[in-house]
Amino acid sequence: MAIKILGIDCSPRKKSNSGALLEVSAATANEKLGGEAIELEVIHLRDCAINHCLACGTCGKRKDTGAFIPCVQRDKDDMAAILEKMVAADGIVVATPVYFGLPSDLFSKFIMRTRVLRHQDFKLANKPVAVMATAGRRSGGAETTILATWLPFIRHGCLIVGNGDQTCQFGTMGWAGAPGQILTDEWGLEQGEQTFRRVYEVASLVNAGKTIVGDGTPMKFSYTSGNR
Ligand SMILES: Cc1cc2nc3c(=O)[nH]c(=O)nc-3n(C[C@H](O)[C@H](O)[C@H](O)COP(=O)(O)O)c2cc1C
């Protein structure tokens, strides 16, 4: 069965390098894996209505019964559908442009709204996640962007992966300025292909493990632990 990978394009511009990097990398990885190993779905955050997290502190679970409480904005934008896709995916690849050495503001707005999943017993626990950062400059902050993008996913209990065999680096560092220029970045595309293969590999291992230990999340969210 194909491994479902959700690509999250965090660029605000149409024909983004981030989006192209996701599509081409998944396609070449798939070819190497025999043709039908990866099923990619890409969410372009720019096309989604995403409100800011209101920091209302409501989402999560009831302290008395443990029943889950959804985000108060659940029916007000597209986030509920995005969260559903994230939970259903076997792995996630985030592709972001580098903005001032950091992931895009679109990424930040989106990721804050995923907090509800963390508070609901870590619904993203053990999901492999990799990052692709595209910068206009060769030393423009791709690595700092990758590191910063990892952090929320570590808080989610995800399994952060790089680009696996060959070079085992931190994911994918694309080098491109104008839209579409990434398609000429040979080394970026190579890292992209490796990154998808690594997510595929780890997702396959996790799925195999689930047949032994079950599908339920092994992590329980607590309001009190860690408050010291
Ligand atoms: C607000 C803004 C900030 C940027 N900051 C950086 C930067 O810090 N370093 C860099 O190398 N490129 C920077 N760039 C260039 C983009 O990272 C580059 O154009 C990239 O290809 C955009 O990817 P996209 O097509 O997926 O949006 C910046 C661009 C914008 C619009």
The ligand as an SDF file (V2000), in Angstrom:
LIG
                    3D

 31 33  0  0  0  0  0  0  0  0999 V2000
   10.0820   38.6850    2.8580 C   0  0  0  0  0  0  0  0  0  0  0  0
   11.1750   37.8800    2.2100 C   0  0  0  0  0  0  0  0  0  0  0  0
   12.2910   37.5370    2.9410 C   0  0  0  0  0  0  0  0  0  0  0  0
   13.3130   36.7930    2.3660 C   0  0  0  0  0  0  0  0  0  0  0  0
   14.3920   36.4470    3.1220 N   0  0  0  0  0  0  0  0  0  0  0  0
   15.3750   35.7240    2.5840 C   0  0  0  0  0  0  0  0  0  0  0  0
   16.5030   35.3600    3.3800 C   0  0  0  0  0  0  0  0  0  0  0  0
   16.5970   35.6370    4.5690 O   0  0  0  0  0  0  0  0  0  0  0  0
   17.5020   34.6520    2.7770 N   0  0  0  0  0  0  0  0  0  0  0  0
   17.4390   34.2940    1.4540 C   0  0  0  0  0  0  0  0  0  0  0  0
   18.3670   33.6600    0.9710 O   0  0  0  0  0  0  0  0  0  0  0  0
   16.3630   34.5910    0.6820 N   0  0  0  0  0  0  0  0  0  0  0  0
   15.3340   35.2990    1.2220 C   0  0  0  0  0  0  0  0  0  0  0  0
   14.2310   35.6080    0.4520 N   0  0  0  0  0  0  0  0  0  0  0  0
   14.1160   35.0250   -0.9070 C   0  0  0  0  0  0  0  0  0  0  0  0
   13.2390   33.7600   -0.9460 C   0  0  0  0  0  0  0  0  0  0  0  0
   13.6070   32.8300    0.0440 O   0  0  0  0  0  0  0  0  0  0  0  0
   13.3360   33.0730   -2.3100 C   0  0  0  0  0  0  0  0  0  0  0  0
   12.8480   33.9480   -3.3060 O   0  0  0  0  0  0  0  0  0  0  0  0
   12.6110   31.7230   -2.4220 C   0  0  0  0  0  0  0  0  0  0  0  0
   12.8560   31.1730   -3.7010 O   0  0  0  0  0  0  0  0  0  0  0  0
   11.1270   31.8530   -2.2240 C   0  0  0  0  0  0  0  0  0  0  0  0
   10.5320   30.5820   -2.3160 O   0  0  0  0  0  0  0  0  0  0  0  0
    9.0430   30.3810   -2.8780 P   0  0  0  0  0  0  0  0  0  0  0  0
    9.0880   30.5390   -4.3770 O   0  0  0  0  0  0  0  0  0  0  0  0
    8.6720   29.0160   -2.4730 O   0  0  0  0  0  0  0  0  0  0  0  0
    8.1920   31.4300   -2.2420 O   0  0  0  0  0  0  0  0  0  0  0  0
   13.2110   36.3730    1.0030 C   0  0  0  0  0  0  0  0  0  0  0  0
   12.0700   36.7310    0.2610 C   0  0  0  0  0  0  0  0  0  0  0  0
   11.0690   37.4690    0.8520 C   0  0  0  0  0  0  0  0  0  0  0  0
    9.8480   37.8280    0.0310 C   0  0  0  0  0  0  0  0  0  0  0  0
  1  2  1  0
  2  3  1  0
  2 30  2  0
  3  4  2  0
  4  5  1  0
  4 28  1  0
  5  6  2  0
  6  7  1  0
  6 13  1  0
  7  8  2  0
  7  9  1  0
  9 10  1  0
 10 11  2  0
 10 12  1  0
 12 13  2  0
 13 14  1  0
 14 15  1  0
 14 28  1  0
 15 16  1  0
 16 17  1  0
 16 18  1  0
 18 19  1  0
 18 20  1  0
 20 21  1  0
 20 22  1  0
 22 23  1  0
 23 24  1  0
 24 25  2  0
 24 26  1  0
 24 27  1  0
 28 29  2  0
 29 30  1  0
 30 31  1  0
M  END
$$$$
